[in-house]
Amino acid sequence: MSTKSIEEKLNSLEPSPSPRFYRRMSRAAWTPAAITRRHAYAVTGLVLALAAALLVFTPQGRAWAQEVIHFFTRAASDTLPAPTAAPLVWVNVTPGALAPTTTPRALFTDCGDFTGPKCSVEQIRSKVDFPVRELGTIPQGMHFVGATGGPDRIVLFYDNGELTYGLTVVEEPWTGSSEMTKWEIGASAIVEAVQVGSAAGEYVKGGFKGQLLEAPNIGDAIKADQVWDANVGLETLHWINDGIFFSMSTWDNDFNNILLDRDAFVALAAGLTTGPVSAGQTYVPPTETPVPAVMVDGLTYNLSVSQAEKQAGFNLPEPGRLPDILAFAGAAYEPEQKIARIFYIEQPVGLSETFGLRVSEELAPNTADCILCRTIRGDYGDFLTEKNSMVIGAETLIDTVQVGGFTGQYIEGKWALSNSGWAWLPYPEIKTLRWQAHGLAFELQYFGFSTPNGIPISKADLIAIAESMTK
């Protein structure tokens, strides 16, 4: 499994068409507060500069700015603190059975969720009791992907087929609830009043971008402050038309090459129509295909636990409790190493990499012949040649921990290509826990970065999973 660098993973925190972005959409509660139509006045550049300084740098200015912003919520500064770890939801697991899955985000289950919209515009229109508008003109290079949502909110998705440039339109009846204006923007964000047809709207360019903060201790979760960046490839427009609140966003992963300027973006919004635009295109509904077997590090997990036990010749203890973001994906057996493995995939799926928890088990009547029992420090050459031990970097910290009444070893990091060549890099999102008990050797290896609050499973969580296997 190829592992992204920390910097690349932090890029996933940017407002791009990633599962994290769609989860934000699915949780957001956009509704407008009362809107007052305003006229635009011509002002000099000096006045604009002074007004911007007032808005950004004084509490009174920020308070006044919030009074005249109707569709966004201005943060007190340009930095949002790193997310704090929210408690994981733990569930009891029946050995060999599929783990419970999270509740689907889309209320119309036949339309898919926000990571895989499946309905046509006509299908979504037939499911709601408010008019649904779609783009009257689809930008060059884009196509309609699909629609999803529920009775009170729908989302239309457009992109270039490569998830590098896209657009979404969110539509829901205006209830007057101020909760629906909570699309947070930076203190220095410039909110422009625009005219969307006959309706007054607000336009913002920019978004919050992850900024790395160091983890002070081994086992601590990696954290990232969110810093407002006006040059991030994101544009957002909010307005009300005929009692419907609209939120339209477009992104471009080439942050220096926004393909739509403000006026063109607003013109797209003004051209939304109830006519059958996408229906006139060739629309091919996604077909359901069997979920392929999960492959991690070249090993395919296509066995049940009982099948793996039969090949291994011993019973495989399984976790009795797991965070509900993990679901059983399959088991495998490696006859050359005589190691059985079980993989629990981290939800949501559909990422470019496979995240999850790998449970490895080996008979260990004595540690001399046990692969999972030996951990040695060395260099990358040792890693390539040593097949009967886990080779870690020469300076890697090994943390001695207790798993129930048994002593174990906890390690963070993996071998990866750095600027100076292959080296052991202490990635905190890659955790390994090893211990021996009852004539067996165990290894739990977790690699993940996509939990709902952005905080990976911790060292303490990994130990709790291990202890659920020893009871």
C-alpha positions in Angstrom: 0.0 0.0 0.0 1.4 3.3 -1.0 1.2 5.9 1.8 0.8 9.6 1.3 3.1 12.0 2.9 1.7 14.1 5.8 1.7 17.2 3.6 -0.3 15.3 0.9 -2.8 14.2 3.5 -3.1 17.7 4.8 -4.1 18.8 1.3 -7.2 16.6 1.7 -8.3 19.0 4.3 -8.7 21.7 1.6 -12.2 22.2 0.2 -11.8 19.9 -2.8 -14.1 17.1 -4.0 -13.0 14.7 -1.4 -15.1 12.5 1.0 -14.2 14.9 3.8 -15.6 17.8 1.7 -18.8 15.9 1.0 -19.2 15.0 4.7 -19.0 18.7 5.5 -21.7 19.2 3.0 -23.9 16.5 4.4 -23.7 17.9 7.9 -24.0 21.6 7.0 -27.2 23.3 7.8 -27.5 26.1 5.3 -30.6 28.3 5.6 -30.7 32.0 5.1 -31.6 34.5 7.8 -33.8 37.4 6.7 -32.3 39.1 3.7 -32.3 42.8 3.0 -31.8 43.9 -0.6 -28.9 46.2 -0.9 -27.7 48.5 -3.7 -24.0 48.6 -4.8 -22.3 51.9 -4.6 -19.2 53.0 -6.4 -16.4 53.8 -4.0 -12.7 54.6 -4.3 -9.9 52.1 -3.8 -8.8 54.1 -0.7 -12.3 53.8 0.9 -12.4 50.1 0.1 -9.0 49.6 1.7 -10.0 51.5 4.9 -13.3 49.5 5.1 -11.4 46.2 4.7 -9.0 47.2 7.5 -12.0 48.1 9.7 -13.7 44.8 9.0 -10.6 42.6 9.6 -8.7 44.3 12.4 -11.3 45.7 14.8 -13.9 43.9 16.9 -16.4 46.6 16.1 -15.7 46.2 12.4 -16.1 42.4 12.5 -19.4 42.8 14.4 -20.7 45.3 11.8 -19.6 43.1 9.0 -21.6 40.2 10.4 -24.7 42.3 10.6 -24.6 42.9 6.8 -23.6 39.3 5.9 -26.7 37.2 5.5 -25.5 33.9 4.1 -22.2 33.2 5.8 -20.8 33.2 9.3 -17.5 35.2 9.8 -15.1 33.6 12.2 -13.3 35.7 14.8 -10.0 35.1 13.0 -8.5 33.5 10.0 -7.5 30.4 11.9 -9.8 27.7 13.2 -8.2 25.5 15.9 -7.3 21.9 15.1 -10.1 19.5 15.8 -10.2 18.0 19.2 -10.6 14.2 19.5 -14.2 13.2 19.8 -14.9 9.9 21.5 -15.1 7.0 19.0 -18.4 5.1 19.0 -17.6 1.5 20.0 -19.7 -1.5 19.0 -19.7 -5.1 20.0 -18.6 -7.3 17.1 -19.8 -10.9 16.4 -16.8 -13.0 15.3 -16.8 -13.7 11.6 -19.8 -11.4 10.9 -19.9 -8.2 9.1 -19.4 -5.3 11.4 -22.2 -2.7 11.7 -21.9 0.2 9.3 -22.5 3.8 9.7 -25.9 5.3 8.9 -26.1 6.3 5.2 -25.8 10.1 4.8 -28.4 10.2 1.9 -32.0 9.9 2.9 -32.9 8.7 -0.6 -30.9 5.5 -0.5 -31.5 4.7 -4.1 -29.8 8.0 -5.0 -26.6 7.1 -3.3 -24.7 9.4 -0.9 -22.6 12.5 -1.3 -19.5 10.5 -2.4 -21.5 8.6 -5.1 -24.7 10.4 -6.3 -26.8 8.2 -8.6 -30.1 9.9 -9.5 -30.9 11.9 -12.5 -32.3 15.4 -12.1 -35.8 14.2 -13.1 -35.6 11.4 -10.5 -34.7 13.7 -7.7 -37.4 16.2 -8.8 -40.0 13.4 -8.5 -38.9 12.8 -4.9 -39.3 16.3 -3.4 -42.2 18.7 -3.2 -40.2 21.8 -4.1 -39.0 22.9 -7.6 -35.4 21.7 -8.4 -33.4 23.9 -10.7 -30.3 22.7 -12.7 -27.6 24.5 -14.6 -29.0 25.9 -17.8 -25.5 25.9 -19.2 -22.9 23.4 -18.1 -19.4 24.8 -18.1 -17.1 23.5 -20.8 -15.2 20.4 -19.7 -17.8 19.5 -17.1 -20.7 17.0 -17.2 -23.6 16.2 -14.9 -22.5 13.4 -12.5 -25.7 12.8 -10.4 -28.0 14.0 -7.7 -28.8 12.9 -4.2 -30.3 14.2 -1.0 -33.5 13.9 1.0 -37.0 15.4 1.2 -35.7 18.7 2.6 -32.4 19.2 0.7 -31.0 18.0 -2.6 -27.5 18.3 -4.2 -26.5 18.2 -7.9 -23.0 17.3 -8.8 -21.0 18.2 -11.9 -17.3 17.6 -12.6 -14.8 17.0 -15.3 -14.7 13.2 -14.9 -11.4 13.3 -13.0 -12.5 14.9 -9.7 -10.1 17.8 -10.3 -12.6 20.5 -11.3 -16.2 20.4 -10.3 -19.4 22.2 -9.2 -22.2 21.5 -6.8 -25.6 23.1 -6.4 -27.4 22.6 -3.0 -31.1 23.5 -2.9 -33.5 23.5 0.0 -36.7 25.4 1.1 -36.0 28.5 3.1 -37.3 28.0 6.6 -35.8 31.3 8.0 -33.6 29.3 10.4 -30.3 31.1 11.2 -28.7 27.6 11.5 -28.5 27.4 7.7 -26.1 30.4 7.4 -23.3 28.6 9.3 -21.0 28.3 6.3 -17.9 29.6 8.2 -15.5 32.0 6.5 -12.3 33.7 7.7 -12.2 37.0 9.4 -10.4 38.5 6.4 -12.7 36.9 3.8 -14.1 39.3 1.2 -17.9 38.9 0.9 -19.2 40.5 -2.3 -22.9 41.4 -2.8 -24.0 40.2 -6.2 -27.2 40.1 -8.2 -28.3 36.6 -9.2 -31.0 37.5 -11.7 -33.6 39.4 -9.6 -32.3 38.0 -6.3 -29.6 39.4 -4.0 -26.8 37.0 -3.2 -23.3 36.9 -1.6 -20.1 35.6 -3.2 -16.9 34.4 -1.5 -13.7 33.2 -2.9 -11.4 31.1 -0.7 -11.5 28.5 2.0 -9.9 27.0 5.0 -6.6 25.1 4.4 -4.8 22.7 6.7 -1.7 23.8 8.5 0.4 21.1 10.2 0.9 21.2 14.0 3.5 18.8 15.5 2.3 16.0 17.8 4.2 16.5 21.1 4.3 12.8 22.1 4.3 9.4 20.5 0.8 8.2 20.2 -0.7 11.7 19.9 -2.9 12.3 16.9 -1.6 14.6 14.1 -3.4 17.9 14.2 -3.9 20.7 11.7 -5.2 24.2 12.2 -7.5 25.4 9.5 -6.1 28.7 8.0 -8.2 30.9 5.7 -6.6 31.2 2.2 -8.3 33.5 -0.3 -6.3 31.7 -3.1 -7.6 28.2 -2.4 -9.4 27.0 -5.5 -13.0 27.4 -4.1 -15.8 29.8 -5.0 -19.1 29.9 -3.1 -22.3 31.7 -3.9 -25.5 31.8 -1.7 -28.9 33.3 -2.5 -32.6 32.9 -2.2 -35.0 32.6 -5.2 -38.8 31.9 -4.9 -38.5 30.6 -1.4 -35.6 28.2 -2.1 -32.1 28.7 -0.6 -29.2 27.9 -3.0 -25.6 27.2 -2.2 -23.4 26.8 -5.3 -19.7 26.0 -5.1 -17.1 25.3 -7.7 -13.6 24.1 -7.1 -10.4 23.7 -9.0 -7.5 21.6 -7.6 -5.1 23.8 -9.6 -5.3 26.5 -7.1 -3.7 29.1 -9.3 -6.1 28.5 -12.2 -9.7 29.1 -11.2 -11.6 28.4 -14.4 -14.6 30.6 -13.6 -14.4 34.3 -12.6 -17.0 35.8 -10.3 -19.2 37.2 -13.1 -19.2 34.0 -15.0 -20.0 32.1 -11.9 -22.9 34.4 -11.0 -24.2 34.1 -14.6 -24.3 30.3 -14.2 -26.3 30.7 -11.1 -28.7 33.1 -12.7 -29.2 30.6 -15.5 -30.4 27.8 -13.3 -33.6 26.4 -14.8 -36.4 23.9 -14.2 -36.1 22.7 -17.8 -34.7 19.3 -18.6 -31.1 20.3 -19.4 -29.3 17.2 -18.1 -32.1 15.0 -19.2 -31.3 16.1 -22.8 -27.8 14.8 -22.4 -26.9 11.1 -22.6 -27.4 9.9 -19.0 -26.2 6.5 -18.1 -27.3 5.5 -14.5 -24.5 3.9 -12.6 -24.7 0.1 -12.5 -24.3 -1.9 -9.3 -21.1 -3.9 -9.5 -19.8 -6.4 -7.0 -17.5 -4.9 -4.5 -14.0 -6.2 -5.3 -12.0 -8.0 -2.7 -9.8 -5.7 -0.7 -6.1 -5.8 -1.5 -3.5 -4.4 0.9 0.2 -4.6 0.4 -0.3 -7.1 -2.5 -2.4 -9.5 -0.4 -6.0 -10.1 -1.3 -8.5 -10.5 1.5 -11.1 -12.8 -0.1 -11.6 -15.4 2.6 -14.0 -15.6 5.5 -12.4 -16.0 8.9 -13.4 -19.6 9.1 -11.8 -20.3 5.7 -8.6 -18.6 6.9 -8.7 -20.7 10.1 -9.0 -23.9 8.1 -6.0 -23.0 6.0 -3.9 -21.8 9.0 -4.8 -24.8 11.2 -5.6 -22.8 14.3 -8.5 -20.6 15.6 -8.1 -16.9 15.0 -9.2 -14.6 17.9 -11.1 -11.6 16.6 -11.7 -8.2 18.1 -14.8 -8.2 20.4 -15.2 -4.5 20.1 -14.3 -2.0 17.4 -14.9 1.6 16.6 -18.0 1.8 14.3 -15.9 3.3 11.5 -14.3 -0.1 10.9 -16.0 -2.9 9.1 -14.9 -6.5 8.4 -13.6 -6.7 4.8 -12.1 -10.2 4.6 -9.4 -12.5 5.7 -6.3 -14.1 4.1 -3.6 -16.7 4.8 0.1 -16.5 3.8 1.3 -20.1 3.7 5.0 -19.2 3.3 5.0 -17.2 6.5 2.2 -19.2 8.1 0.5 -15.9 9.1 -3.2 -15.4 9.0 -4.6 -11.9 8.5 -8.0 -10.2 8.9 -8.7 -6.7 7.5 -11.2 -4.2 8.8 -11.7 -1.4 6.3 -12.2 2.1 7.5 -15.4 3.8 6.3 -16.2 5.6 4.2 -14.8 3.7 1.3 -14.1 5.0 -2.1 -10.7 6.7 -1.4 -7.7 6.3 -3.6 -6.0 4.4 -0.8 -7.2 1.6 1.4 -7.3 2.7 5.1 -8.1 0.4 8.0 -6.9 -2.1 10.6 -4.9 -5.2 9.8 -5.0 -8.0 12.4 -2.1 -10.6 11.9 -1.8 -13.8 13.9 0.8 -16.6 14.0 1.3 -19.7 16.1 4.1 -19.0 18.5 5.0 -22.0 20.7 8.4 -20.4 21.0 9.6 -16.9 19.9 12.7 -18.2 18.1 10.7 -19.2 15.1 8.1 -16.5 15.3 8.0 -13.7 12.6 5.6 -11.5 14.5 7.6 -11.9 17.7 10.8 -10.2 16.4 11.3 -6.4 16.0 14.8 -5.2 15.1 16.3 -1.8 14.4 18.2 -1.3 11.2 18.4 0.5 7.9 16.4 0.2 4.6 18.8 -2.5 3.4 17.9 -4.7 6.4 14.3 -4.1 5.6 14.7 -5.4 2.1 16.7 -8.5 3.1 15.2 -9.4 6.5 12.0 -11.4 5.9 11.6 -13.0 9.3 11.4 -9.9 11.5 9.9 -6.4 11.5 12.7 -4.0 10.7 12.3 -0.4 11.9 14.6 2.6 11.8 17.7 2.7 13.9 16.4 5.6 16.1 12.7 4.5 16.2 11.1 4.7 19.6 9.6 1.4 20.8 7.0 2.0 23.5 6.4 -0.9 26.0 2.7 -1.2 26.8 0.4 -3.6 28.6 -2.3 -5.5 26.7 -4.4 -6.9 29.5 -1.9 -8.9 31.5 0.6 -9.2 28.6 3.5 -7.0 27.6 3.5 -5.5 24.1 5.3 -3.1 21.8 3.9 0.0 20.2 5.6 1.7 17.2 4.7 4.5 14.9 5.8 5.0 11.3 7.0 3.1 8.3 9.6 3.0 5.5 9.0 5.6 2.9 10.7 7.6 0.2 12.0 11.0 1.5 14.1 13.8 -0.1 17.2 11.9 0.9 16.1 8.5 -0.2 14.3 5.6 1.6 14.1 6.2 5.3 12.0 5.3 8.3 9.5 8.1 8.8 7.6 8.4 12.1 4.1 8.9 10.6 1.8 9.1 13.6 -1.2 7.9 11.5 0.5 4.5 11.0 0.5 2.5 14.2 1.7 -1.0 15.0 1.0 -3.0 18.2 2.6 -6.4 18.8 2.2 -8.9 21.7 2.1 -12.6 22.5 -0.6 -14.5 24.4 -1.8 -18.1 24.8 0.7 -19.5 22.3 -0.1 -17.0 19.6 1.7 -13.9 18.4 -0.4 -10.9 17.4 0.1 -7.7 15.4 -2.4 -4.9 14.9 -1.4 -2.3 12.3 -3.6 0.7 11.8 -3.3 3.1 8.9 -5.9 5.7 8.6 -6.6 9.4 8.3 -10.3 9.7 7.4 -12.2 9.3 10.6 -15.2 11.6 10.7 -13.5 14.3 12.9 -10.2 14.0 11.2 -8.5 12.3 14.3 -7.1 8.8 13.7 -7.5 6.0 16.1 -5.2 6.5 19.0 -2.7 4.3 20.8 -5.1 3.8 23.6 -7.8 2.8 21.1 -5.5 0.3 19.5 -4.7 -1.3 22.9 -8.5 -1.4 23.7 -9.0 -3.4 20.5 -6.2 -5.7 21.4 -7.6 -6.3 24.9 -11.0 -7.2 23.4 -9.2 -10.1 21.6 -7.6 -11.6 24.8 -10.9 -12.0 26.7 
